[in-house]
Amino acid sequence: MAPGSSEAFDDLASDVEAGRQPHPTCTGEEMALHLILRRASDLYRDGDFHDQFAGIPNIVTMPTGTARWTTCSRTTMC
């Protein structure tokens, strides 16, 4: 990672901690969000989130599996 790239992750984390949807404001933050979504997708596919998601009601109909993450990343990046 380039120097200062951790700032992009920190800025996105600050958005989430404040209850706001993460919205990239520069190229570094956009790349960081792509990396976060990619990692989350891999963890989800490996079953690492099943316990965390078990208690969350599904109020939005989303595709399952890989299609779910593709939809999520496209929606988030708009």
N, C-alpha and C positions, 0 to 999 in steps of 0.2 A: 504494500500500500504506500501511496505517496505521503510525504510529510503533511500533516494537517488533515488527513483523511478521517481520522477518528472524530474530528469535529463534526463531520457530516452525520455520523452515527449518533453522536451526542445530541445534535439539533433535532433529529427525528425522534429520539427517545424522549426529549423534553416535550415535544408535541404530544406524544402518547401519554406521558405522565400528567400533563395538564388537561387530559381528556379531549384533546383535539385530534382529528384525523391527521396523520403525518402527510405533509404536503411538501415535496422537495422544492427548494427555492434556488437551487444551483445544480450544476452537472454532478458535482460530488455527492450531493444528497440524493439525486436521482439514481446514481449508480449504487449508493449504499442501500437504498430501498429495494432495488433489484436483487442485490445480494441477500438482504434480509428475507425477501419473499422466496428466493431460491432455496435458502437454508431451511426456512419453515416448511416449504413444500417437501423437501427431502425428509425432514423429521416426521412430517405427517404421514408420508408414504411408508416410513419405517414403523409406524404405529406409536411413536413417542408421545403423541398428544391425546390418545384415546381417553385416558383417565381425566385429563383436564377438560375435555369437551363433553364428557358424559353428563354433567349436570347442567349444561347450557341448553335451553330450549331452542329448537330450530324454528325460528319465526320467518326466515327467508328461505325460499326454495332455491337451492344451488345444485349444480351438477355434482356428481361424486368424483372422487379420485383426482387424477391429473387435470381433468376438465375444470374441476372446482378451483384449483389454484390458477389455472390460466385465466378464468373469469375474474378471479380476485385480483390478480396483478394488472389485468387490463382495466378494471374498474378503478383501482387505486391510482393508476398512472394518468387517468383522464383529468 
